[in-house]
């Protein structure tokens, strides 16, 4: 399919940090996608929490399955808009690669610990360091040697970094918008995790159908639509109706994103990637109605699921273990593997400890805590 004129054509890429000859049948963005999938950091996402740990069930999403769902939606949305689908897919697959153990709670605790040392932890910036430095797979260079547009999208897909505050990111055109393929990722991410978390919360029986119908108007609309088409009662059919209604919610939000982004593009008059970069605001996004529906769903999940006592209790135990281990390694850097111990002699120790812990899976962190400090409270 021909690309839209405002799509990021791979032939116009700013290229890789280290030159590599072109591949005979894969474009550079497809190669980047494949490099992300084959990275160790990507594989570790399987054992990092999305919302529910495996103590609940093996059926719930983890950080890896969530990432795959984001990639599927991103490719669909990008294709409908005539954008570069390989670039969108690569960005979706890499967007969470910098997450530490225990989801956003782990990120917030790690950031708090770093701020006590005058530093920060940001999973986007950490993802950039992973693909630039930490992954060691090639003889000719450190990192994955990804294209400029993928590296740019890692840091710019979900927020704008001010050039004065992040001079180390100057090469990534912080005063310009990212290409549309990157602009899509944050919205697609929200579609994926909002609908998936509603599904998992219902499956875990932390959310019941009536509560969802009363608290999520867009779901109530789609469920009523399904109920009219399939009026026959039955407990098993209720779950199937739930599935069908949730599918319609996802489709409605994705369609809204596609249609509103297309309208924004037409209204802006952009005719090239450079026009997109110079636009006064990001062009990809939900319509006011779609944004309201998405926000209502997110607000419901925070109130009824994420802050439920069952999840909060386990989350606090887990991030307390993360903090305990962080403090232990600060005092006993020799307890880290030789590579990190030697690095801690040359670089700020808190940064090395942070990098080591951020790369851990949930299970590995708890195992290290058990071996060094005893089992965390509530964990066996």
Secondary structure, DSSP 8 states (H G I E B T S, - for coil): ----TTS--GGG---BSS-----SS--HHHHHHHHHHTSHHHHHGGGSBSSS-TTT-TTS-BHHHHHHHHHHHHHHHHHHTT--HHHHHHHHHHTTTT--TTHHHHHHHHHHHHHTTT----HHHHHHHIIIII----SS-SS---BHHHHHHHHHSS----TTT-GGGGGG-TTS---HHHHHHHHHHHHHHHHHHHHHHHHTTSS-HHHHHHH-HHHHHHHHHHHHH-----HHHHHHHHHHHHHHHHHHHHHHHHHHHHHHHHHHT--SHHHHHHSSS------HHHHHHHHHHHHHHIIIIITSHHHHHHHHHHHHHHHHHHHHHHH-GGGS-HHHHHHHTTS-HHHHHHHHHHT--HHHHHHHHHHHH---TT--
